């Protein structure tokens, strides 16, 4: 008996779920600090160009493959091509999402701890050094991070267990507007701080003298990492999209939503950074160490700090849900297990592996002695998935759509079987055949071999 596939019921549901996946810690945590490190507005301009050149073509391609195959990420390529060898990039995509979620779930757990600390006003009166010490003692603790990671994974599993329509879509429709409301409240507070204008100038006024070659490559890489590309997510979500939905328009709307949230996160952070004379290139510690200190000095800081870390937790949840769905879709569709059992098994596996990654940062753990390329397990998996697996999968997607799929099939999906005009199809094919793979290869060679 063939299992009936679940799917999205509305256009808003598709955009909320796909944008929710794309809008994660990368937008609110990573984007502001890499913008700070690379000269603000100049980096932003290059990043937006890269979204158009590399992000959108791959995003449309992944959705296109998913919808055409009507299969999970592992089976999608081989279903269209009829070639078993094309299961390899599909399996790589699923493996990438699984291992990213294993360590991403650990960081997501940190956000829950920071919500708790904000609720109890634990940062009040603390110096930057003390907050730094609190953060480091927490992430190296052998028990606490695992508890929070497990709680977060159970919440993620509960959403996915309910299915695409009743779980992922409904949760996204609630969480995404809530996320937007919170970030807008934080924006209002940030821009009303004394000295906020300097932060806005830094973010939006290009200073190309501060933009380096590495900054350009960082923008290029972040352009497709931020859209959840190369992880099998948009392949899987694409398979849930109805045939009458305009893929091009949907992809553009998802990219716009993702970029807008990233910009709003910058607006929430940089005015405060400049108002309190903090170095804008503070690195990853900007969110977990620097910002709590800023909130301490701000009128109404308790309220805004709590809102910010709730925002961070919601952004993490919308991403973990999509990452989990990739593996659950494969397990439930290619085995005799139903969605409930598949979800429970995958979540338990992720908690166990995530526990190992978390313990690799604990000095007294047996896992802390394991080092690969002078990195602990947590950092190495982050490095390997971002710099090896994601580009390889994204490159496979561009080659598959540009050179393996029939042109008539590509055009049929882009036009929704002739329902929509596909005037951009020629430009899209040029970009997916030549421009996107070349740019992905440049990022890959630079990140891995330093070329």
Secondary structure, DSSP 8 states (H G I E B T S, - for coil): ---------SHHHHHHHHHHHHSSHIIIIIHHHHHHHTTBHHHHHHHHHHIIIIIHHHHHHHHHHHHHHTS-HHHHHHHHH--GGGHHHHHHHHHHHHHHHHHHHHHHHHHHHHHHHHHTTTTTT--HHHHHHHHHHHHT-SSHHHHHHHHHHHHHHHHHHT-IIIIIIHHHHHHHHHHHHHHHHHHHHHHTSTTHHHHHHHHHSB-GGG--HHHHHHHHHHHHHTTTTTSSHHHHHHTTS-TTS-HHHHHHHHHHHHHHHHHHHHHHHHHHHHHTT--S--TTHIIIIIHHHHHHHSTTHHHHHHHHHHHHHHHHHHHHHHHHHHHHHHHHHSSS--HHHHHHHHHHHHHHHHHHHHHTTSTTSGGGG--BTTB-HHHHHHHHIIIIIHHHHHHHHHHIIIIIS-HHHHHHHHTTTTTS--TTHHHHHHIIIIIHHHHHHHHHHHHHH--
